[in-house]
Amino acid sequence: MSEEHSKLILASNNKLLDMLGGLPEVPCGLPSISTICKSLDISRTTAQKLFEILYKKGIARQDGTNKILLRRPVEADYFSAEERGKSKSDQVEKLILEKLSAYQLRPGDRFSELELAREFNTNTVVTREALLKIAQSGIIKKHPHQKWEVIEFSPALIDEIAAIRILFEGYAIQSMQALPAGDPVWEKLFSLKKRHQKLLKQTDIGIQDMRSIEKDFHTTIIEAARNRFIESSYNSVFTLIVFHLWQIGYDRVKIERVLRHHLSILEALIARDFDKAGTDMKLHLDHAKESMKNVNELLTRPV
């Protein structure tokens, strides 16, 4: 797949999500390939690729010849302008991280570059570049004969994750003090506050909503540091965090606790009380560390 075609797919994905978001009822049948091709001015091959993206993200599923829209798209389903301008290697890296986040690649799983290259319709050179970049974070490791393995969790690894999060996010919070009142980050924080309040009022909080708001909360704070190296490193760290979210996805008490922690930090930042925000963030991350250790202990306990 060429760079141009890859970028067309990402741009068309966003247009399709807008189209699906306007449907009156969900769940429902997806528009036909012919309808999508005509509406988005794309080929059938491109439209089919868009369906595959919908299936992988859990937005839709295929049941025989029927294609069913399961839920409305959320913000996290869209590709950002930055992502649409990324290289093929960057795009494959994102797809691999999504597989890890969705628990499709689990700790202990082994896989080959060729398997992923076929899945993502690319070549092994591009796939290897993406894997080597991800491997720098320690999430995956290389074995002989082109095999890769997702690392197993351990208390020591969880301690390392917590330490780097406290370092990065604490730095980002302190960096916010220098941002002017008109900086876009303040509007993002206010929007996040409203999203948290709305989610807490819902009877049911879906795992996709939780993943989306968790990612947006922490990445918004990290982006405020205005440091590309921190942002790049945090992307890999967040994959490990989402693994934990997968395990607590249906625990309402734990989810509410996380959301209220976020809300307390957001309110402190909006009030420019950076000391309180920093203290609350450390408490939040300390709690997350202990929670991850508890989950890991349950997963590794002999049956």
Rosetta silent file (secondary structure, phi, psi, omega in degrees, C-alpha in Angstrom):
SEQUENCE: MSEEHSKLILASNNKLLDMLGGLPEVPCGLPSISTICKSLDISRTTAQKLFEILYKKGIARQDGTNKILLRRPVEADYFSAEERGKSKSDQVEKLILEKLSAYQLRPGDRFSELELAREFNTNTVVTREALLKIAQSGIIKKHPHQKWEVIEFSPALIDEIAAIRILFEGYAIQSMQALPAGDPVWEKLFSLKKRHQKLLKQTDIGIQDMRSIEKDFHTTIIEAARNRFIESSYNSVFTLIVFHLWQIGYDRVKIERVLRHHLSILEALIARDFDKAGTDMKLHLDHAKESMKNVNELLTRPV
SCORE:     score description
SCORE:     0.000 S_00000001
   1 L     0.000  130.319 -177.843    0.000    0.000    0.000 S_00000001
   2 L   -75.373  163.142  176.749    1.414    3.389   -1.004 S_00000001
   3 H   -59.348  -39.812 -177.555    1.805    6.361    1.357 S_00000001
   4 H   -64.271  -42.229  179.820   -0.877    8.200   -0.640 S_00000001
   5 H   -67.237  -38.453  178.473   -3.362    5.344   -0.297 S_00000001
   6 H   -60.709  -43.691  179.998   -2.673    5.047    3.431 S_00000001
   7 H   -67.442  -35.004  177.356   -3.389    8.731    3.927 S_00000001
   8 H   -63.156  -41.010  179.803   -6.572    8.430    1.835 S_00000001
   9 H   -63.058  -44.029 -179.180   -7.795    5.615    4.097 S_00000001
  10 H   -63.694  -43.530  179.496   -7.169    7.667    7.256 S_00000001
  11 H   -66.718  -41.511 -179.365   -8.960   10.712    5.848 S_00000001
  12 H   -67.860  -32.405  177.041  -11.849    8.592    4.510 S_00000001
  13 H   -57.681  -45.038 -178.812  -12.147    6.858    7.898 S_00000001
  14 H   -65.808  -38.908  178.194  -12.965   10.184    9.548 S_00000001
  15 H   -65.817  -39.634  178.867  -15.542   11.054    6.890 S_00000001
  16 H   -65.199  -40.322  178.933  -17.173    7.657    7.301 S_00000001
  17 H   -62.484  -38.573  175.891  -17.330    8.092   11.092 S_00000001
  18 H   -61.059  -41.635  179.827  -19.091   11.428   10.585 S_00000001
  19 H   -63.454  -45.666 -177.931  -21.588    9.683    8.311 S_00000001
  20 H   -68.704  -33.127  179.063  -22.217    6.878   10.813 S_00000001
  21 H   -65.096  -19.710 -179.464  -22.552    9.318   13.692 S_00000001
  22 L   -91.934   -0.790  178.903  -25.542   10.859   11.911 S_00000001
  23 L   -68.393  141.744 -173.043  -27.530    7.625   11.663 S_00000001
  24 L   -68.204  -33.895 -176.323  -30.804    7.846   13.649 S_00000001
  25 L  -135.065  145.738  176.524  -30.576    4.526   15.517 S_00000001
  26 L  -138.019  134.227    4.328  -27.819    2.220   16.767 S_00000001
  27 L   -75.945  158.804  179.257  -27.365   -0.716   16.416 S_00000001
  28 E  -162.891  172.706  177.289  -28.330   -0.840   12.766 S_00000001
  29 E   -73.215  143.509  176.325  -27.116   -2.095    9.404 S_00000001
  30 L   -74.055  151.828  172.636  -24.113   -0.369    7.863 S_00000001
  31 L   -58.916  153.768 -179.420  -24.551    1.452    4.555 S_00000001
  32 L   -68.995  161.238  177.012  -23.624   -0.692    1.558 S_00000001
  33 H   -58.604  -40.129  179.928  -20.166   -0.549    0.005 S_00000001
  34 H   -61.091  -43.122  179.411  -21.705    1.075   -3.078 S_00000001
  35 H   -63.284  -43.591 -179.594  -23.295    3.812   -0.976 S_00000001
  36 H   -66.478  -42.291  178.596  -20.033    4.484    0.878 S_00000001
  37 H   -59.171  -43.388 -178.733  -18.004    4.527   -2.356 S_00000001
  38 H   -69.676  -43.439 -176.781  -20.375    7.068   -3.876 S_00000001
  39 H   -68.172  -38.445 -175.504  -20.646    9.242   -0.754 S_00000001
  40 H  -100.207   -4.686 -178.866  -16.890    9.344   -0.044 S_00000001
  41 L    57.618   54.600 -179.436  -15.705    9.122   -3.668 S_00000001
  42 L  -130.859  168.017  178.780  -13.500    6.110   -2.969 S_00000001
  43 L   -81.656  166.402  177.759  -12.884    2.676   -4.514 S_00000001
  44 H   -65.449  -34.092  178.177  -14.439   -0.572   -3.284 S_00000001
  45 H   -62.537  -44.347  178.572  -11.001   -1.700   -2.094 S_00000001
  46 H   -65.394  -41.087  179.587  -10.680    1.404    0.078 S_00000001
  47 H   -62.419  -40.804  178.739  -14.233    0.990    1.376 S_00000001
  48 H   -63.242  -37.864  177.321  -13.505   -2.610    2.347 S_00000001
  49 H   -63.908  -36.604  178.289  -10.423   -1.450    4.248 S_00000001
  50 H   -65.192  -38.590  176.697  -12.606    1.034    6.127 S_00000001
  51 H   -62.053  -40.528  179.709  -14.938   -1.788    7.149 S_00000001
  52 H   -61.454  -38.609  177.680  -11.946   -3.719    8.493 S_00000001
  53 H   -64.522  -41.758  178.652  -10.990   -0.708   10.635 S_00000001
  54 H   -60.899  -41.132 -179.728  -14.547   -0.530   11.991 S_00000001
  55 H   -65.861  -43.677 -177.778  -14.416   -4.217   12.944 S_00000001
  56 H   -64.617  -33.804 -178.784  -11.029   -3.902   14.670 S_00000001
  57 L   -84.721   -3.959 -179.994  -12.191   -0.916   16.712 S_00000001
  58 L    76.477   15.819  178.371  -15.382   -2.697   17.781 S_00000001
  59 L   -79.466  -32.199 -178.691  -17.558   -0.086   16.089 S_00000001
  60 E  -144.409  169.387  174.601  -19.140   -2.689   13.820 S_00000001
  61 E  -146.458  158.792  177.738  -19.123   -6.425   13.160 S_00000001
  62 E  -106.868  128.613  179.119  -19.853   -8.731   10.262 S_00000001
  63 E  -122.560   92.301 -173.319  -22.473  -11.453   10.688 S_00000001
  64 L    68.230 -122.450  177.270  -22.431  -13.522    7.516 S_00000001
  65 L   -90.275   -7.316 -178.912  -23.283  -11.105    4.730 S_00000001
  66 E   -87.213  138.649  176.385  -24.700   -8.548    7.182 S_00000001
  67 E  -115.558  119.418 -170.779  -22.588   -5.638    8.403 S_00000001
  68 E  -116.648  128.432  173.336  -23.866   -4.214   11.689 S_00000001
  69 E   -81.016  118.682 -174.741  -23.032   -0.901   13.360 S_00000001
  70 L   -88.976  -33.432 -177.554  -22.724   -1.695   17.082 S_00000001
  71 L  -152.159  165.301  175.904  -22.146    1.773   18.516 S_00000001
  72 L   -77.963  147.404  178.059  -21.729    5.383   17.561 S_00000001
  73 L   -63.352  148.072  173.815  -18.163    6.570   16.918 S_00000001
  74 L  -116.408  170.988 -174.838  -16.358    8.385   19.737 S_00000001
  75 H   -54.777  -38.375 -176.715  -13.539   10.922   19.558 S_00000001
  76 H   -67.266  -16.624 -179.446  -10.849    8.273   20.026 S_00000001
  77 H   -77.319  -18.028 -176.752  -11.975    6.483   16.846 S_00000001
  78 L   -83.213  149.960  172.371  -10.922    9.409   14.645 S_00000001
  79 L   -90.930  129.505 -179.182   -7.455    9.856   13.175 S_00000001
  80 L   -73.452  166.878  177.634   -5.953   13.239   14.080 S_00000001
  81 H   -60.301  -36.115  178.442   -4.413   15.617   11.534 S_00000001
  82 H   -64.611  -43.296 -179.941   -1.005   14.639   12.895 S_00000001
  83 H   -65.661  -37.155 -178.713   -1.730   10.944   12.388 S_00000001
  84 H   -67.421  -19.250  179.153   -2.972   11.532    8.840 S_00000001
  85 L   -98.613    3.357 -175.864    0.407   13.081    8.025 S_00000001
  86 L   -78.658  160.495  178.135    2.474   10.260    9.533 S_00000001
  87 L   -73.135  169.119  178.691    4.644    7.814    7.615 S_00000001
  88 H   -60.680  -39.687  178.845    3.620    4.219    6.931 S_00000001
  89 H   -61.383  -41.533  178.459    5.921    3.038    9.733 S_00000001
  90 H   -63.915  -39.370 -179.722    4.209    5.430   12.176 S_00000001
  91 H   -66.373  -41.686  178.448    0.806    4.181   11.067 S_00000001
  92 H   -66.051  -38.260  176.534    1.791    0.537   11.543 S_00000001
  93 H   -57.717  -44.616  179.815    3.201    1.396   14.972 S_00000001
  94 H   -62.650  -41.161 -179.884   -0.171    2.851   15.946 S_00000001
  95 H   -65.231  -38.135  178.299   -1.988   -0.261   14.701 S_00000001
  96 H   -67.355  -42.827  178.275    0.302   -2.536   16.715 S_00000001
  97 H   -62.457  -34.847  177.470   -0.188   -0.421   19.841 S_00000001
  98 H   -66.171  -38.817  177.587   -3.945   -0.652   19.290 S_00000001
  99 H   -63.860  -38.982  177.257   -3.715   -4.457   19.160 S_00000001
 100 H   -66.664  -43.293 -178.411   -1.797   -4.408   22.439 S_00000001
 101 H   -64.705  -36.261 -178.631   -4.271   -1.979   24.001 S_00000001
 102 L   -83.012    4.247  177.968   -7.234   -4.102   22.897 S_00000001
 103 L    65.583   22.913  174.230   -5.624   -7.183   24.468 S_00000001
 104 L   -79.567  -24.457  168.794   -5.463   -8.869   21.050 S_00000001
 105 L  -116.292  114.774 -173.240   -1.763   -9.379   21.764 S_00000001
 106 L  -104.341  158.841  175.358   -1.414  -10.541   25.359 S_00000001
 107 L   -53.136  128.645 -177.529    1.581  -10.833   27.668 S_00000001
 108 L    97.360  -19.288  178.772    3.439  -13.984   26.701 S_00000001
 109 L   -66.733  142.364  174.197    2.067  -14.076   23.127 S_00000001
 110 E  -115.039  146.335 -177.842    4.597  -14.608   20.332 S_00000001
 111 E  -153.900  164.480 -179.282    4.154  -13.342   16.785 S_00000001
 112 E  -112.420  159.828  176.101    6.148  -12.716   13.617 S_00000001
 113 H   -62.084  -37.948 -178.337    6.799   -9.656   11.497 S_00000001
 114 H   -64.411  -39.812  179.166    5.293  -11.472    8.520 S_00000001
 115 H   -60.285  -45.944 -179.591    2.014  -12.142   10.372 S_00000001
 116 H   -70.150  -38.864  179.844    1.566   -8.465   11.190 S_00000001
 117 H   -60.017  -41.643  178.137    2.696   -7.317    7.745 S_00000001
 118 H   -66.550  -40.584 -179.491    0.002   -9.476    6.136 S_00000001
 119 H   -63.893  -40.123 -176.359   -2.633   -8.240    8.575 S_00000001
 120 L   -94.410    5.713  177.914   -1.803   -4.578    7.951 S_00000001
 121 L    56.261   48.729  178.787   -1.285   -5.046    4.207 S_00000001
 122 L  -136.971 -167.100  179.600    2.294   -3.778    4.311 S_00000001
 123 L  -109.236  168.994 -175.798    5.810   -5.267    4.072 S_00000001
 124 H   -70.997  -24.541  179.388    8.098   -6.718    6.725 S_00000001
 125 H   -65.983  -48.535  178.857   10.597   -3.842    6.485 S_00000001
 126 H   -63.837  -42.536  179.995    7.997   -1.267    7.535 S_00000001
 127 H   -62.632  -41.753  179.531    6.622   -3.628   10.180 S_00000001
 128 H   -62.849  -41.041  178.053   10.098   -4.253   11.604 S_00000001
 129 H   -58.257  -43.909 -179.746   10.743   -0.502   11.863 S_00000001
 130 H   -66.384  -42.156 -179.304    7.543   -0.079   13.869 S_00000001
 131 H   -65.612  -39.757  179.264    8.310   -3.050   16.123 S_00000001
 132 H   -63.972  -36.782  178.453   11.851   -1.861   16.851 S_00000001
 133 H   -67.171  -43.811  178.851   10.503    1.522   17.907 S_00000001
 134 H   -65.022  -36.654 -177.454    7.927   -0.049   20.217 S_00000001
 135 H   -61.493  -24.767  179.905   10.571   -2.426   21.607 S_00000001
 136 L   -61.862  -24.913 -179.572   12.520    0.551   22.985 S_00000001
 137 L   -83.729  -13.856 -179.108    9.809    0.936   25.630 S_00000001
 138 L    89.732    4.558 -179.519   10.183   -2.688   26.756 S_00000001
 139 L   -70.476  -36.566  179.151    6.600   -3.687   25.860 S_00000001
 140 E  -128.073  160.532  177.413    7.817   -6.315   23.389 S_00000001
 141 E  -139.159  155.096 -174.459   11.093   -8.141   22.920 S_00000001
 142 E   -93.674  139.889  173.450   12.817   -9.841   19.990 S_00000001
 143 L  -118.651  164.274  176.545   13.566  -13.552   19.716 S_00000001
 144 L   -59.497  160.203  176.142   15.624  -15.404   17.093 S_00000001
 145 L    63.738   37.607  172.691   14.017  -16.330   13.763 S_00000001
 146 L    67.892   10.379  179.100   11.903  -13.161   13.490 S_00000001
 147 E   -88.036  139.695  176.020    9.684  -13.989   16.475 S_00000001
 148 E  -117.545  157.755 -179.647    8.583  -11.264   18.882 S_00000001
 149 E  -137.983  138.400  173.433    7.046  -11.637   22.313 S_00000001
 150 E   -78.022  130.743 -174.617    4.808   -9.418   24.445 S_00000001
 151 L   -66.833  150.672  174.162    6.482   -9.013   27.822 S_00000001
 152 L   -84.189  143.819  178.650    5.046  -10.567   30.962 S_00000001
 153 L   -77.137  151.672  177.285    4.075   -8.175   33.741 S_00000001
 154 L  -148.388  157.762  177.022    5.939   -8.162   37.032 S_00000001
 155 H   -55.506  -36.584 -179.551    5.812   -6.029   40.199 S_00000001
 156 H   -65.684  -41.751  178.727    9.151   -4.480   39.182 S_00000001
 157 H   -63.878  -42.133  179.437    7.827   -3.475   35.760 S_00000001
 158 H   -63.065  -38.655  175.891    4.730   -1.919   37.313 S_00000001
 159 H   -61.289  -40.594  179.760    6.971    0.077   39.684 S_00000001
 160 H   -65.890  -40.831  177.763    8.934    1.340   36.675 S_00000001
 161 H   -60.725  -46.859 -178.557    5.743    2.351   34.862 S_00000001
 162 H   -62.441  -41.135 -178.232    4.510    4.251   37.915 S_00000001
 163 H   -63.486  -43.533 -177.653    7.848    6.024   38.390 S_00000001
 164 H   -72.093  -32.098  177.292    8.031    7.272   34.803 S_00000001
 165 H   -66.571  -43.783  179.023    4.404    8.393   34.869 S_00000001
 166 H   -62.023  -40.796  179.506    4.950   10.426   38.033 S_00000001
 167 H   -64.268  -51.491 -176.361    8.064   11.973   36.489 S_00000001
 168 H   -66.621  -49.859 -173.913    6.450   12.826   33.132 S_00000001
 169 H   -74.804  -30.745  174.098    3.046   13.972   34.356 S_00000001
 170 H   -65.295  -41.703  176.822    4.462   15.872   37.314 S_00000001
 171 H   -62.263  -42.762 -179.223    6.761   17.731   34.937 S_00000001
 172 H   -62.740  -41.531  179.525    3.854   18.449   32.583 S_00000001
 173 H   -63.063  -42.694  177.993    1.742   19.896   35.399 S_00000001
 174 H   -66.365  -33.070  178.982    4.553   22.200   36.463 S_00000001
 175 H   -65.862  -27.149 -178.557    5.063   23.241   32.829 S_00000001
 176 H   -63.697  -22.610 -178.792    1.449   24.427   32.662 S_00000001
 177 H   -61.446  -26.772 -177.522    2.287   27.318   34.965 S_00000001
 178 H   -90.057   -3.895 -177.198    4.072   29.026   32.077 S_00000001
 179 L   -79.941  135.818  179.867    1.177   28.642   29.617 S_00000001
 180 L   -69.949  163.319 -177.679   -0.785   31.808   28.802 S_00000001
 181 L   -60.459  -29.908 -177.722   -4.511   32.073   29.505 S_00000001
 182 L   -86.974    4.131 -179.097   -5.305   31.771   25.812 S_00000001
 183 L   -66.261  139.390 -178.152   -3.455   28.482   25.313 S_00000001
 184 H   -58.032  -22.082 -176.657   -5.716   25.743   23.839 S_00000001
 185 H   -61.850  -32.160 -178.157   -4.877   23.368   26.688 S_00000001
 186 H   -67.753  -38.612  177.025   -7.176   25.243   29.084 S_00000001
 187 H   -66.719  -37.532  177.976  -10.170   24.751   26.815 S_00000001
 188 H   -63.861  -41.323  179.767   -9.263   21.063   26.490 S_00000001
 189 H   -65.072  -40.556  179.113   -9.127   20.711   30.277 S_00000001
 190 H   -65.620  -40.753  177.650  -12.511   22.397   30.671 S_00000001
 191 H   -63.757  -40.814  177.701  -14.001   20.110   27.994 S_00000001
 192 H   -63.272  -37.557  178.283  -12.524   17.075   29.754 S_00000001
 193 H   -60.378  -44.790 -179.803  -14.083   18.195   33.023 S_00000001
 194 H   -65.738  -38.739  178.690  -17.530   18.274   31.412 S_00000001
 195 H   -63.999  -40.292  178.274  -16.987   14.854   29.818 S_00000001
 196 H   -63.761  -44.153 -179.683  -16.057   13.360   33.186 S_00000001
 197 H   -62.638  -40.795  179.357  -19.117   14.864   34.842 S_00000001
 198 H   -66.010  -42.022 -178.391  -21.370   13.553   32.077 S_00000001
 199 H   -65.791  -37.668 -179.919  -19.858   10.068   32.222 S_00000001
 200 H   -65.786  -22.989  179.418  -20.293    9.851   35.985 S_00000001
 201 H   -83.255  -14.007 -178.313  -24.030   10.480   35.539 S_00000001
 202 L   -72.803  145.059  176.640  -24.400    7.530   33.149 S_00000001
 203 L   -69.512  -44.196  178.647  -25.893    4.302   34.443 S_00000001
 204 L  -117.718  131.510  177.531  -23.536    2.214   32.339 S_00000001
 205 L  -113.187  111.171 -177.132  -19.974    3.237   31.489 S_00000001
 206 L   -73.943  155.793 -179.177  -18.623    1.262   28.539 S_00000001
 207 H   -63.478  -34.900 -179.780  -15.015    0.125   28.313 S_00000001
 208 H   -66.998  -39.666  176.286  -14.548    2.106   25.085 S_00000001
 209 H   -62.695  -40.255 -178.120  -15.733    5.310   26.793 S_00000001
 210 H   -67.517  -43.900  177.976  -13.370    4.610   29.669 S_00000001
 211 H   -60.516  -43.569 -176.667  -10.389    3.976   27.389 S_00000001
 212 H   -62.737  -47.796 -175.838  -11.134    7.119   25.419 S_00000001
 213 H   -73.432  -32.245  176.430  -11.429    9.449   28.406 S_00000001
 214 H   -63.435  -45.701 -179.921   -8.419    7.882   30.171 S_00000001
 215 H   -64.805  -46.829 -177.300   -6.270    8.433   27.093 S_00000001
 216 H   -63.966  -37.829  179.248   -7.530   11.975   26.478 S_00000001
 217 H   -61.848  -54.474 -174.922   -7.021   12.955   30.124 S_00000001
 218 H   -72.974  -38.014 -179.753   -3.420   11.810   30.398 S_00000001
 219 H   -70.210  -32.467  176.261   -2.295   12.741   26.879 S_00000001
 220 H   -62.293  -42.262  178.449   -3.736   16.258   27.235 S_00000001
 221 H   -67.703  -44.084  179.299   -1.632   16.748   30.344 S_00000001
 222 H   -61.740  -41.587 -179.823    1.458   15.213   28.710 S_00000001
 223 H   -62.287  -26.292 -179.935    1.066   17.416   25.617 S_00000001
 224 L   -67.020  -16.848  178.400    1.143   20.484   27.867 S_00000001
 225 L   -72.448  -19.620 -179.172    4.826   19.731   28.551 S_00000001
 226 L    55.029   45.763 -178.176    5.554   20.654   24.900 S_00000001
 227 L  -133.190  108.863 -174.428    8.231   17.954   24.791 S_00000001
 228 H   -63.571  -29.942 -178.739    8.199   15.556   21.826 S_00000001
 229 H   -71.890  -38.490  176.794   10.424   13.011   23.559 S_00000001
 230 H   -66.428  -43.666  179.830    8.097   12.753   26.537 S_00000001
 231 H   -59.814  -45.002 -178.325    5.066   12.453   24.238 S_00000001
 232 H   -63.645  -44.332 -179.105    6.687    9.681   22.198 S_00000001
 233 H   -67.121  -36.094 -175.659    7.706    7.684   25.262 S_00000001
 234 H   -69.067  -28.304  178.958    4.323    8.085   26.915 S_00000001
 235 H   -57.258  -42.498  179.711    2.500    6.507   23.963 S_00000001
 236 H   -71.881  -40.516  178.957    4.144    3.172   24.725 S_00000001
 237 H   -60.521  -38.078 -177.089    3.646    3.503   28.458 S_00000001
 238 H   -65.395  -29.399  177.122   -0.045    4.150   27.892 S_00000001
 239 H   -59.133  -40.634  178.376   -0.407    0.821   26.107 S_00000001
 240 H   -67.988  -33.810  179.087    0.513   -0.929   29.348 S_00000001
 241 H   -65.898  -42.512 -178.480   -1.978    1.224   31.242 S_00000001
 242 H   -66.519  -30.997  173.496   -4.798    0.240   28.899 S_00000001
 243 H   -54.617  -43.217  178.986   -3.961   -3.417   29.479 S_00000001
 244 H   -65.403  -41.895  179.644   -4.905   -2.762   33.089 S_00000001
 245 H   -59.456  -34.625  178.772   -8.096   -0.950   32.037 S_00000001
 246 H   -58.950  -37.026 -177.110   -9.130   -4.048   30.105 S_00000001
 247 H   -74.382  -32.329 -176.489   -9.106   -5.993   33.349 S_00000001
 248 H  -100.663   11.275 -171.167  -11.173   -3.485   35.375 S_00000001
 249 L   -52.298  -32.783 -174.864  -13.484   -2.605   32.500 S_00000001
 250 L  -112.385   20.826  176.758  -16.679   -3.779   34.148 S_00000001
 251 L  -100.088   99.085 -174.029  -15.963   -2.792   37.741 S_00000001
 252 H   -60.749  -39.600 -177.250  -18.170    0.255   38.296 S_00000001
 253 H   -63.119  -46.166 -178.834  -16.654    1.132   41.684 S_00000001
 254 H   -67.628  -38.649  179.458  -13.091    1.221   40.355 S_00000001
 255 H   -63.342  -45.096  179.135  -14.097    3.149   37.240 S_00000001
 256 H   -62.033  -38.319  179.543  -15.888    5.810   39.289 S_00000001
 257 H   -62.125  -44.496  178.373  -12.865    6.129   41.559 S_00000001
 258 H   -61.774  -45.157 -178.488  -10.591    6.740   38.562 S_00000001
 259 H   -63.922  -38.367 -179.752  -12.989    9.312   37.077 S_00000001
 260 H   -72.047  -33.059  172.577  -13.268   11.199   40.363 S_00000001
 261 H   -60.590  -48.423  178.356   -9.473   11.238   40.693 S_00000001
 262 H   -56.543  -47.108 -175.934   -9.285   12.760   37.212 S_00000001
 263 H   -60.973  -40.669  178.542  -11.977   15.291   38.033 S_00000001
 264 H   -62.091  -41.874  179.210  -10.159   16.466   41.161 S_00000001
 265 H   -67.092  -43.187  179.603   -6.958   17.023   39.157 S_00000001
 266 H   -60.836  -44.393 -179.248   -8.816   18.821   36.354 S_00000001
 267 H   -63.978  -37.642  178.151  -10.540   21.173   38.796 S_00000001
 268 H   -67.379  -41.010  179.473   -7.218   22.007   40.457 S_00000001
 269 H   -66.401  -43.837  179.714   -5.557   22.726   37.099 S_00000001
 270 H   -62.262  -34.279  178.309   -8.437   24.903   35.897 S_00000001
 271 L   -81.778    1.093 -178.187   -8.190   26.839   39.198 S_00000001
 272 L    62.434   26.508  175.880   -4.394   27.155   38.569 S_00000001
 273 L   -93.810   80.923 -171.730   -3.711   25.363   41.844 S_00000001
 274 H   -71.963  -30.485  177.393   -0.702   23.466   40.501 S_00000001
 275 H   -64.241  -45.686  178.926    0.543   22.244   43.870 S_00000001
 276 H   -65.257  -41.148  179.287   -2.792   20.542   44.576 S_00000001
 277 H   -60.485  -42.485  178.895   -2.927   19.180   41.030 S_00000001
 278 H   -65.094  -42.182  178.696    0.539   17.691   41.439 S_00000001
 279 H   -64.544  -45.388  179.764   -0.308   16.159   44.808 S_00000001
 280 H   -64.749  -37.065  179.052   -3.593   14.718   43.514 S_00000001
 281 H   -64.713  -42.708  179.274   -1.857   13.333   40.425 S_00000001
 282 H   -62.924  -41.076  177.587    0.740   11.527   42.535 S_00000001
 283 H   -62.826  -41.731  179.523   -2.008   10.022   44.702 S_00000001
 284 H   -62.086  -45.517 -178.216   -3.884    8.974   41.577 S_00000001
 285 H   -72.355  -32.350  174.591   -0.819    7.321   40.030 S_00000001
 286 H   -64.374  -41.337  178.358    0.136    5.651   43.308 S_00000001
 287 H   -65.243  -41.187  179.119   -3.362    4.192   43.485 S_00000001
 288 H   -61.987  -38.330  178.859   -3.112    3.082   39.848 S_00000001
 289 H   -62.072  -47.213 -179.193    0.173    1.311   40.632 S_00000001
 290 H   -65.885  -37.018  178.631   -1.344   -0.654   43.505 S_00000001
 291 H   -64.991  -42.144  177.614   -4.400   -1.482   41.425 S_00000001
 292 H   -63.116  -38.696  179.143   -2.224   -2.794   38.589 S_00000001
 293 H   -66.121  -38.157  178.888   -0.282   -4.941   41.039 S_00000001
 294 H   -64.969  -44.019  178.186   -3.503   -6.398   42.417 S_00000001
 295 H   -62.972  -44.101 -178.938   -4.746   -7.240   38.935 S_00000001
 296 H   -63.160  -37.356  178.261   -1.387   -8.730   37.980 S_00000001
 297 H   -64.053  -39.735  178.223   -1.368  -10.899   41.097 S_00000001
 298 H   -65.871  -40.179 -177.452   -4.781  -12.298   40.213 S_00000001
 299 H   -70.241  -30.984 -176.208   -3.713  -13.003   36.617 S_00000001
 300 H   -99.347    0.357 -179.022   -0.505  -14.794   37.609 S_00000001
 301 L   -70.665  131.711  179.186   -1.892  -16.719   40.582 S_00000001
 302 L   -59.830  140.660  179.951   -1.728  -20.499   40.041 S_00000001
 303 L   -81.450    0.000    0.000   -5.108  -22.092   39.417 S_00000001
